[in-house]
Amino acid sequence: MSSSIQMLVAMSGYCAIVIAIGIFFAKKANQSTENYFLGGRSLGPWVAAMSAEASDMSGWLLMGLPGVAYWCGLADAAWTAIGLAIGTYVNWLIVAKRLRKYSQIAGNSITVPDFFSNRFKEKNKVIMFIASSFILIFFSVYAASCFVTCGKLFSRLFNMPYIPMMLAGAIFVIVYTFLGGFLAESASDFMQAIVMICALTVIVGIGTVVTGGPAQVIANVQSFPGFLEFFSIASPTVQDGTQQIVNNLPVFGDKAAYPLITIISTMSWGLGYFGMPQVLLRFMAIRKTKELRESRRIATTWCAISLTAAVLIGLIGRALYPTALQTAGDSESIFIIMATSLLHPVPAGIVMAGILAATISSSDSYLLIAASAFSKNIYQGIIKKDADDKKVLMISRIALLTVAFIGIVIALDDTSAIFTIVSFAWAGFGATFGPLMLFSLFWKRINHKGAIAGMLAGGIMVFIWKLLLKPMGGVFGIYELMPAFLTSCLFIVVVSLLTEEPPKEIQDEFELAKTLEC
């Protein structure tokens, strides 16, 4: 039996387990929209923590982040990882408990747009419509990143064309998400989080041993200017996008500066957590608030280990295979090369399932949340308010297919860099929902007009900064999340203070959310 067949068998076995989980939870998921979209608020601390991190990290953890480290060294990948680790801890520390209580008080909200709309007691559903629209836009982009991951994984493993492999992965994800809803997603994400962290740590360990130990890894890459520095970044010498090779070694130019403003900008990835619907939903779905401390410890530990391992894989991969990947997009395959080269086909197939696990755990979240944004918030919340659960579930599946189709269209470009796609969608959610979530939970003075202004300002600024200002370079070259996040905060505060105070009913509910035990 060929190595490719052995890997395919191992991965197929994993996929069969995932499908079985979907079937197991299908009956309960279809009992009501609350079960389908939020699991009846029944998640325990381990499932809540692990599923939140698995759905958040996606394939970019095993491909995108190692690819950045492989391509330009330690600085960019490490500061991103540090920002994400801090953001994970702070989000679980200050947002989780208050959101779990407030979402229950605010009309038993089961989606993020639901919560924002109910928080401000709006009748015209403007916030709900804007929030749902941004979810549809950015999760279409997110879904595309997952489909790109599937395409790159399968095409490299089985030497098949990218587009058919991408479509096969997308179809599998769609079928799975159709079956079981939030409970299936969370249960499988728990399993997939375990697979992901095991895959990362195994490859780090074996790769280090094969290279000759940590000292040899350092020796192999320290000749590349700026490659192992925190305050400088390596600059691959490229021609037509391809790194030059001389004497079987990759060519690098002089190291580039990595100034403080860039470090702050890169670490601002952590701000994105405050606006990530797939993570915020786990906060809303956890069984008891008293279990959140345990969840926080589990989530932070998993995140720190996984991010560290992902960065190390990129560095070790450059030491082992310095000329194997010669473009920024191809460098995202370093995890695949290491796994298939260093392991027997069967365990390699199981490790490859780690990438598939990361992709599935994220894409099912993205598709489900996008579907709920349209069916629950726009269709039932605005278009047809008397729609029953059966109708809403049907519309949600139509919306799911539509979002998946848009994601597939975006993913048709096989030169897409996963990290770049994810960074844009991450900034979108972080700036659109992050400031509004924080002010909604912790500032009683925020009002309906301030919420709308902040959400629009943050979301629009992501596009303006990314498409118009960032190409100018210089100070404008920073990651778009930070300026967009600050812009949203500014609009929320200024507009709220210049307009009327929120009604007493809203302020009383705000105070109740601070003291409620659930």
N, C-alpha and C positions, 0 to 999 in steps of 0.2 A: 504494500500500500504506500503510495507516494506521500511525501511530507505534507503537501497541500491538502490531500484528502484527509489525512489524520487531523490536521488543524481544523478542517471544515467539520469533521465529525464532533470534535470537542466543542466547537462553537455552536453547532446545531443542538447538542445536548443542553447547553446553557439556554439557548433560545426556547427550547421546549419547556424548560422550567419556568421561564418568564411567562410564556403563554398560559401555562397551567395556573399560575397565580392570577392572571387576568380572568380566566374562566371561573376560578374559585370565588372571586369577589363579584362576579357579574350580577348575580341575583340580588345581593344586598345593594349594590351600587344603583340598580335601576328601580329601587323602591321609592326613591324621592330624589329631588334635585339636591337637597342638603347632603344626602349620602353620596351622590355622584360627584359633587363638587367639593365637599369638605369632610366627608367620611363620618358625619354625625358627631364631630368634635370628640373623637375617641382614641386619638393617638397617645401611646405611652411615651415616656421620655427617650428611650433608645430609638424607637422608630421615628419620632419627631425630629430628633437631632440628626440621625444618619441620613434620613430621606431628604431633609432640608439641604444638607451639604452635597449629597450626590446629585440632586436635581439642580443645584446651583452651579457646580463645577463643570459639568458636561465634558465633552470630548476635548475641550481646549486644555484641560488639566493634564491629560496624557499625551496630547499632540501639540497644542498651541504653545503652552508655557515651556516645555522642553525644547521646542523649536526655536523660541526666542533665545534661550540660553545657548543652544548649539550655534546659532547664527552670529550673535554679537556679544556673547559672554555673560558674565555674572550680573552686572549692574541692573539692566532693565528688568530681567526676570526676578531678581532678588528683591528689589524695592517694590515691585508689583506684589510679590508673595507676602512681604511684610505688611503692606497696606491691607491686603485681603485678610490676613490673620487677625490684625487688630480690629478691622471692621466686623469680622465674625463675632469676636468676643463682645465688643461694645453693643452690637445689635441684639444679641441674646441677653445682655445685661440690662439694657435700658428700655428696649422696645417690646420684647416678647411678652412680659407679664402685663403691661398696660394695654397692649393691643388685644390680648386674649380676653381681658375683662371688658374693655370698651366695645369690642366688636359684638359681644353678647348683649350688652346694654343697648347699643345703637341698632335696634331692630333685628337682633340676631343675624347680623350680616354674615354672608357666606362667601363673598368675593371682596376684593380690595375696592373696586368701584362702589359696591354696595356700602361698604363701611364709610367711605368719604361722603357719599350722598346722604346716608342716614345720620352721620355725625353732624351735618349742617342742616338737617331737617328740610332739605330742599323739596319743593313741589314740582318745579319745572325740569328737574333732572339734568341740569346743565353739566354739573360736575361728573355725574355718572356717564353722560355721553362723551365728554372730553376724555375722561380716564379710560373708558372702554375703547375709544378710538386709538389712543396711544398704545394700549395693550395690543390691539390688532396689528398696528404698524410694526412695533418693535419685536413682538413675538414671531411675526413672519420672518424677520431678519434672523432672529435666534434660531428658529426652526431650520432655516437655510444653513446655518453653521453646523448644525447636527447632521444634516444630510450630506454636506461636504465631507464631514468626518467619516461617515459610512462609505462614501464613494472612494475616498483616498485609502481607507483601510482595506476594503475588499479588492480594489483594483491592484494595489501593491501586493497583497497576499496571494492572489490567484492569477495575477498577470492578465487581467481582463480589462476591457475599456471602462473608463471612469463613469460615463453616464448610465449604462445599464446597471452597474454596481450601486451607484447612488440611488437609482430608482428602486432597486430591490430593497435597500435598507430603509428607504422612506415608506415603502408599502408595509414592511414588517412593523414599523413604529405605528403607523396609522391603524393597522388591524389590532395591535395590542391595546392602544389607547381607547379604541372603540369598545373594548370588552368590559373593562372593570372600573374605570373612573378613578377617583382620588384614592380610595382604599387600596386598590390593586397597585396604583402608581407608588404609594407610600411604602407598601409592603415589599414590592420588588426593589424600590430604591434602597431600602435597608440592606437587602442582600447585595445589591450592586455596589453600595458603599464599601462593603467588606471586600468584594472582589477587586475594586479599584485600589484600595490601600494595600492589599496583599500584592497585587501586580506591580505597583510602584516600588514597594520595598524590596521585592524579590529581584527585580531588574537592577536596582541600585546595588544590592549586595553582590550579585553575580558579576555585574559589570566592573565593579571595583576590584574584585578578586582576579578576573581575567586580565585587567589592565596591569596588575601588579601591585595593587594597594593604593591608598590615598596619595602617598608621596609620588608615585609614578604618574597618577592622573594629573597632579599639579605640574610635574616635570614636562609632561607631554604638551600642555597647553600654555604654559607660562611664557613661551617665546612669542605668542600672539599678542601684540601690543594692546593693553587695556582689557584683556580677556578675563582676568581674575580680580579686577578692581571694582570697588564699590562706587568710586567717584570719577571713573573714566569708563568709556565704552569702546569696545573693539569696532573697527571699521573694515568690513570685508571689501576687498578690491574687486569690483564687478565690471563686466562688460556685457551690455545688453541683458542685464539682470542676472548674469551667471558669474559666480566667483572664479577668479583666475587661479590656476594651479601651476606651480613651478617646482620641479624636482620632487613631485609627489607630495607636496605640501600646499595647503591653502595660503593664498597671499592676502595679507592685511596691510592697510595703510596705517598712518600714525593714529594713535588712539585719540578719540574725541573727548572733550570735556563733558562731564555729567554734573551740571551745577545744581545748587540747592533748589532752585525753582523747578527744575526737572524732577528732582527727587520728590518734592512735595506733590507735584503733578502726578507722578507715577503712583505714589502712595495713596492718592485720592481715589484709586480703585476701591478702597475700603468704604468710601462714602456711598458707593452704589448699593451696598447691602440694605440701607434704610428704605430703598424703593423697589426691591426685588419681589414681585408678587409671589414667585414660587417659594420663597423663604417666608414671607409674611403670612402666607396661607398656613404654613406649619404652626406658626405662633397661634393663629386663630383656631386651629384644629386640635391642639393638645388637650388632653383629658383634664388635667388639674394644674392650676398655676403653681402649686407647691412643688411640682415635678420639674419646673423649668431650670432650677439650679443644676440638677443632674444633667439635663439636656445641654445646658451651656457648657459644662465641662467636657461632655462627650464630643460635642460639635467642635469646640476649640481645639481639642487634642487631635481629632481626626484631621482637621483643616491644617494644623501646623505640620503634622507628619507628612501629609500628602503633598502639600506645597513644597516643602523642603526636598522631598524625594523627586518631585517633578523637575525642579531646577537642577538637582544633581545629575539627573539622567541626561539633560542637555550637555552638561560639562563633561561627564564621563563619555558620552557618545562622541563628542568632538575629539577626545583623547584616543578613543578606539578606532574611529572611522573618520579621520580628519577631512577626507576629500570625497566621501560618499554622497553628500548632499550639497549641491552647489547653487541653489537658489533659496530665497527666504521661504517660499511656499513649500519646496521639497523638504526643507529642514524639519518641518513638522512631522515627518515620518521617522524620525530618529528612534522613537520608542518601538516602532514596528520592526525596524532593522535590528535593534539590539535583541528584542525578544526572539525573533525568528533565527537569528544567528547564534545566540548563546544557549538556547534551550532545545530540548527534544521536541519534535512536532506536537505531541499531545499536550505537554505543559505549556508550550508556546501558544497552542490554540486556546487554552484556558486563560493565559495572560492576555491574549488578543480579545478574549471575551471581556476583559477589563475595559478596553476601549469601547466595545459595543455596549457594555454596561453603562459607562459614562454617558454615551450618546443617547441610549434609550431613556435613562433616568431623567435626562434633561428635556429631550424632545417631547416625551409624553406630558411632562409638566407644562411646557410651552403651549402645546396644542390644546390641552384641557383648559388652561386658564384663558387662552384666546377664545375658545369655543364658549366658555361661560360668560366672557365679557360681552359677546354678541347676543347669545340666547337669553341669558338671565338679566343682563343689564340693559341692553338696547331693545331686544325684541319684547321681553316681558315687562321690563321696567318703563319703556317709552312707547313702543309701537302697539302692542296688544297686551294691556295690563291684566286682562282676565284669562290669559292663556294658562292652561293647567300643566301639571308636571310632565305629563306624557308628551304634550306638544313642545314644551321647552326642551326636553331631552332630544326630540327629533331634530329641532332647529339647531341644537348644539352640535349634533353630529354633522349636519350640513355645513355649519360654520367651520368645524374641525377640518373637513375635507377642503374647504376653500382656502384656509390658512396654509394647510399643507401644500396645496397646489402652488400658492404664491412662493412658499419656501423652496419648492422644487425648481421653479423657474429661476429664482435667484441663484440656486446651487448649480445650475447648468454650467457655469464657468468653472472649469477644473483648475484654473490658476488662482482661485480665491484662497486667501490666507485665513485660516480659522480664527487666529488671534485677532486679526483686524476686524472681521465681521462681528465677533463677540464684543470687542471693545466698544464699538459704536452702539450696539443694542444695550450694553451695560450702562453706558453713559446716558442713553435715552431714559431708561427706567430710573437710574439714580437721580437724575436732575428733575424729572417730571414728578415722581412720587416721593422721593426721599425727603426733601424739605417739607412738603405738605404733610407727610406722615409724622415727622418729628414735631412740627408746630401743632398738628391736630391733637397729638397725645399730651403735649406738655405746655401749651400756651392757650390759656382760656380766652384771650382777647382776639384770636384769629377769627375772622368772619367769612361768610360765603364769598364775598367779592375778593377778599385777599386770597382765598383758596384757589379761585379760578385764575386770578392774575398770576399767582406763583406757578401753577401747573403749566399754563400756556407759556410763560416766560422761560421756564426751565427747558421744556421740550423744544421750543423754537430755537433757543440759543444753542442747543446741541447741533442742530443742522447748520446754523449760521457759522458757528465756530469751526465745525468740521469741514464745511464745504467752501467757505469764503475767507475766513481769517487764518486758519491753520496753514494753508498753502503759502502764506506770506512769510512763514518762518519766524525766527527770532523768539521774542516773548510769546508770540501767537502760536508757536509750535507746541505748546503744552497740551496735555490730554484735555479734551473738551469737557469732561465731566466736572472738573473743578470750577471753571468760570461759569458753566451753566448752573451748577448747584448753588453757587453764591448769588447768581442773578435771581434765581427762584426765591431764595431766602429774602433778598432785598425787596422784591415785589410783594411778597407775602406780608412783610412787616409794614412797609410804607402804605400799601393800599388798605390794609386792615386798620391802621391808625388814622388814616384820612377819612374813613367811612364809619358808619354807625357801629356801636358795640353789638355783639351777637345777642339774641333774645335771652331772657332769664331762663327759659326752659333748657336751652342748650348749655348755658353756664352751669345750671344745677346738675345736668347729666354729666358734665365734665367732672364736677366734684365727686359725684357718685362713683365714677369709674376709678377714682383714686383709692377708694376704700372698699370696694366690693371684693368679696372673697368667692372664688369659684374654682 
